């Protein structure tokens, strides 16, 4: 889903010391983003429920604040300034966005001019990002700056002025709905001088409305298992097993720029079909985690074709000899949906160079699932011990946790 403008409005005031209430007209639906571009002749506190992104504070206080609605947000925002000073707020609401990506600010102070300072974002995570560009001006001349003209590809959004002279502030906002992945360099020019000229940018990745087949743009976590052969983009027809997780961010094929972590294990044997290229190396298992984005929420929707496992949790009880042991006859069984499973091989390689025998399963569970090293999992009618600790996948860039990994070993019960 491409980013789309829902609404926008400007607010100007000089009474923010006690908090100035900005009425947005309605509360944001879950998933939509509110963006506040604020320029003041003083410092500004981060509004409740918002995140401070880029800011530049020297001869003026320029900020971009944002929130992505989760439900329950109000229809008003209170902007609080340090003292009652000239302040302008440019608000916009957007659909079709997920996580914020890049935030950066550039400033020039005490140098009169009619254009924004040279500015560039970093390389963006993906194509199709929303770029919000905010030119914040202060110490303005008379007449005040007006008639903003944005660089190619950028659409003017708002223009607001509060006050005149050394304490006056101006804000020009433009946007681009299809930025990246190359760095963006927005600029704007205007008539009449301003001495303090700042440019701030904040970018958002596009969201997806559905959970598509593996390998599509919005798969945040993908697991692909094939008997052998060559593996290419996830979801090819010959895959023995494929699992996908829809995320709010986007994911390309394994090895693309937005992949933080990729785990590959070569397999042996012949897959049902040849799976073309993610490089020429044979790949049996590939696990990739997108650098950005988040699970769509709720473990039941974590994997589009996930399985339900049964957690078997037994209490400790005395064994009659003064020892404590798990009483599996008194165990409590709890269904846990949203799992994926792959064969787990032994660590020791056979002498003939072939791969080790299958010794159990590796389970890929939803985020924050309640499984302990002392539990058992029943999978497809068979019972497995959890071996070792439960591993949590976590992005080192965003802190996003797409799920957990557990090693499972089959439980054999003696008969008779």
Secondary structure as the mmCIF struct_conf table of DSSP 4:
data_model
#
loop_
_struct_conf.conf_type_id
_struct_conf.id
_struct_conf.beg_label_comp_id
_struct_conf.beg_label_asym_id
_struct_conf.beg_label_seq_id
_struct_conf.end_label_comp_id
_struct_conf.end_label_asym_id
_struct_conf.end_label_seq_id
STRN STRN1 UNK A 4 UNK A 13
BEND BEND1 UNK A 14 UNK A 14
HELX_RH_3T_P HELX_RH_3T_P1 UNK A 16 UNK A 18
STRN STRN2 UNK A 20 UNK A 23
BEND BEND2 UNK A 25 UNK A 26
HELX_LH_PP_P HELX_LH_PP_P1 UNK A 27 UNK A 29
TURN_TY1_P TURN_TY1_P1 UNK A 30 UNK A 31
STRN STRN3 UNK A 33 UNK A 40
BEND BEND3 UNK A 41 UNK A 42
STRN STRN4 UNK A 44 UNK A 44
HELX_LH_PP_P HELX_LH_PP_P2 UNK A 45 UNK A 47
TURN_TY1_P TURN_TY1_P2 UNK A 48 UNK A 49
STRN STRN5 UNK A 51 UNK A 57
BEND BEND4 UNK A 58 UNK A 60
STRN STRN6 UNK A 61 UNK A 68
BEND BEND5 UNK A 71 UNK A 71
BEND BEND6 UNK A 75 UNK A 75
STRN STRN7 UNK A 76 UNK A 79
STRN STRN8 UNK A 81 UNK A 81
BEND BEND7 UNK A 82 UNK A 84
STRN STRN9 UNK A 87 UNK A 95
BEND BEND8 UNK A 96 UNK A 96
STRN STRN10 UNK A 97 UNK A 108
BEND BEND9 UNK A 110 UNK A 110
STRN STRN11 UNK A 113 UNK A 115
HELX_LH_PP_P HELX_LH_PP_P3 UNK A 116 UNK A 118
BEND BEND10 UNK A 125 UNK A 126
TURN_TY1_P TURN_TY1_P3 UNK A 127 UNK A 128
STRN STRN12 UNK A 129 UNK A 140
BEND BEND11 UNK A 142 UNK A 143
HELX_LH_PP_P HELX_LH_PP_P4 UNK A 144 UNK A 145
STRN STRN13 UNK A 146 UNK A 150
HELX_LH_PP_P HELX_LH_PP_P5 UNK A 151 UNK A 151
TURN_TY1_P TURN_TY1_P4 UNK A 152 UNK A 153
STRN STRN14 UNK A 155 UNK A 162
HELX_RH_3T_P HELX_RH_3T_P2 UNK A 165 UNK A 167
STRN STRN15 UNK A 169 UNK A 179
BEND BEND12 UNK A 181 UNK A 182
HELX_LH_PP_P HELX_LH_PP_P6 UNK A 183 UNK A 184
STRN STRN16 UNK A 188 UNK A 206
HELX_LH_PP_P HELX_LH_PP_P7 UNK A 207 UNK A 207
BEND BEND13 UNK A 209 UNK A 210
BEND BEND14 UNK A 213 UNK A 213
TURN_TY1_P TURN_TY1_P5 UNK A 214 UNK A 215
BEND BEND15 UNK A 216 UNK A 216
TURN_TY1_P TURN_TY1_P6 UNK A 217 UNK A 218
STRN STRN17 UNK A 219 UNK A 225
BEND BEND16 UNK A 227 UNK A 229
STRN STRN18 UNK A 230 UNK A 230
BEND BEND17 UNK A 233 UNK A 233
TURN_TY1_P TURN_TY1_P7 UNK A 234 UNK A 235
TURN_TY1_P TURN_TY1_P8 UNK A 237 UNK A 238
BEND BEND18 UNK A 240 UNK A 240
STRN STRN19 UNK A 241 UNK A 246
STRN STRN20 UNK A 247 UNK A 247
BEND BEND19 UNK A 248 UNK A 249
BEND BEND20 UNK A 253 UNK A 253
TURN_TY1_P TURN_TY1_P9 UNK A 254 UNK A 255
BEND BEND21 UNK A 256 UNK A 256
TURN_TY1_P TURN_TY1_P10 UNK A 257 UNK A 258
STRN STRN21 UNK A 259 UNK A 265
BEND BEND22 UNK A 269 UNK A 269
BEND BEND23 UNK A 272 UNK A 273
BEND BEND24 UNK A 278 UNK A 281
STRN STRN22 UNK A 282 UNK A 282
BEND BEND25 UNK A 284 UNK A 284
STRN STRN23 UNK A 285 UNK A 290
BEND BEND26 UNK A 291 UNK A 292
STRN STRN24 UNK A 295 UNK A 295
BEND BEND27 UNK A 297 UNK A 298
HELX_RH_3T_P HELX_RH_3T_P3 UNK A 299 UNK A 301
BEND BEND28 UNK A 302 UNK A 303
TURN_TY1_P TURN_TY1_P11 UNK A 304 UNK A 305
STRN STRN25 UNK A 307 UNK A 313
STRN STRN26 UNK A 316 UNK A 318
BEND BEND29 UNK A 320 UNK A 322
STRN STRN27 UNK A 324 UNK A 326
HELX_RH_3T_P HELX_RH_3T_P4 UNK A 328 UNK A 330
HELX_LH_PP_P HELX_LH_PP_P8 UNK A 331 UNK A 331
STRN STRN28 UNK A 332 UNK A 345
BEND BEND30 UNK A 347 UNK A 348
HELX_LH_PP_P HELX_LH_PP_P9 UNK A 349 UNK A 350
TURN_TY1_P TURN_TY1_P12 UNK A 351 UNK A 352
BEND BEND31 UNK A 353 UNK A 353
HELX_LH_PP_P HELX_LH_PP_P10 UNK A 354 UNK A 357
STRN STRN29 UNK A 358 UNK A 365
TURN_TY1_P TURN_TY1_P13 UNK A 367 UNK A 368
TURN_TY1_P TURN_TY1_P14 UNK A 373 UNK A 374
STRN STRN30 UNK A 376 UNK A 379
TURN_TY1_P TURN_TY1_P15 UNK A 380 UNK A 381
STRN STRN31 UNK A 382 UNK A 393
TURN_TY1_P TURN_TY1_P16 UNK A 396 UNK A 398
STRN STRN32 UNK A 403 UNK A 410
#
